[in-house]
Amino acid sequence: MSNLLLPQLFQAAWETVYMTVISSTISILLGMLLGIIIFTTQRKQLFENIFLNQLIGIIVNIIRSVPFIILMIAIIPFTRLVVGTSIGTNAAIVPLTMAALAFYARVAESALAEVSLNLIETAKAFGATHAQTIWKVIVPEAMPALIRGATLTVIGIIGYSTMAGAVGGGGLGELAINYGYQQFNIAVMMETVVLLIILVQLVQWFGDFLAKKRHRKSGFIFLMVLMLMSLLPLTIKNYSVSRLPTLKVGIVAGIDQKIMMVAKKVAAKKDDLNIQLIVFDDYVLPNTALNNGEIDANIFQHVPYLNAQIKARGYQLVPIAKTFIYPMGFYSRKIKSISQLMGNAVIAIPNDPSNEGRALLLLQKNHLIRLKKNIGLIGTPNDIISNPKHLQFKLLDAAQLPRVFDDATLVALTDDYVGPAGFKANDAILKEGSDSPYANVIVVRTQDKNKPMFKKLIAAMHSKEVLKATLKAFPDGAAIPAWE
């Protein structure tokens, strides 16, 4: 067993089940109806309507064509309209349902198409109405295939739910990414994988069992089980809800989560403040969520990145305090000094806007490249106008960078990943100094900057406990308190 607390594992498992059950129930019900419409409006079917058939088919195909992670981000305004928020478990249910609904509609259409045309004609010859033909002949005859399709849909939703961390939705997938992948904790990865395997096996067994029964009520039983499970969250009380004033603080997955847990304890003990951490898997949504009022503050970015986001998106956000400078550095297992850097060398840098330009500026400062004038602090490889050594740039997720030293000569690491990569901060071949403009800051909405609760948040972040935890996590000058 990993050092991960059991309640966290249980909570993540429950969030996965909750998301899966709710979205499965809705998507299978609506998908079934949509599949029936698509099937019965085909040529020579009960309600032949080619225009309606093709229109619905095109819409379904468009939804199915969009990768789920893109769909989840693209429909954020719709998600907020439906559930009142774009972050959290309930927000993840909306894109899960939409993606699964489109998938099951096609599954249902295929299952219904397997029903013998002679059987349908016989029912009509005996005077059955269209409704009777659908619900008493076509659907019961296709029931085994419909149940198998529903089983595939539920399993697909379980897979999709692992991406819910992009909107702070929780679940086993988010736990595996945030505490396993991001923090190089193999035990957590294995625990979550085992739980996901068990969950998938149970769904597959139950679906196969009902499909083999070939009973007309099998589909009804399948849906009733899902609907009953969807009511369970209403019967479970959360006894851990804090009675203290609460601030929702957005952070990005990584080692900083452990430090923020220390800040959370300090705020509760010394300042009677409950900090609720909302963990994101990207660098864009924390500002979007803050600007929309779905969280109260975020702590993950430096001022240059914040200013670029404000300029590009018109956010009404402002920094209220600095936390730490985490100097970026370039590390290597192939060379010992920058003078050994050969032409056409592969340089791996972060692909997030917060650190991509930062890495390039560090290379420019050391005369390895030259960027366009007035490009500012947010540059990309496309902004390079001079590259004498013909360096080849590879942009990767920050958590992937410690894993590519065999394939790259220089790798840019933020301090979250120096230790996991097997280095110390002093091992950097190139490194930012204490004059770096990239101090992390606490950011709030402009109209909220004078709220008294934020003084408590600042006090917690500047506390001796947080300072000690940060310097322990980032030793050898890898973290510099920026407020001193």
Secondary structure, DSSP 8 states (H G I E B T S, - for coil): --SS-HHHHHHHHHHHHHHHHHHHHHHHHHHHHHHHHHHHTSTTSTT--HHHHHHHHHHHHHHHHS-HHHHHHHTHHHHHHHHS-SSSHHHHHHHHHHHHHHHHHHHHHHHHHTS-HHHHHHHHHTT--HHHHIIIIIHHHHHHHHHHHHHHHHHHHHHHHTTGGGGT--SHHHHIIIIIITTT-HHHHHHHHHHHHHHHHHHHHHHHHHHHHT-TTHHHHHHHHHHHHHHHHHH---TT---S-EEEEEEESSTHHHHHHHHHHHHHHHS--EEEEEEESSSSHHHHHHHTTSSSEEEEEEHHHHHHHHHHH---EEEEEEEEE---EEE-SS-SSGGG--TT-EEEEE-SHHHHHHHHHHHHHTTS-EE-TT-TT---GGGEEE-TT--EEEEE-TTTGGG-TTT-SEEEE-GGGTTTTT--GGG-SEE--TT-S-EEEEEEEGGGTT-HHHHHHHHHHTSHHHHHHHHHHSTTTT-EETT-
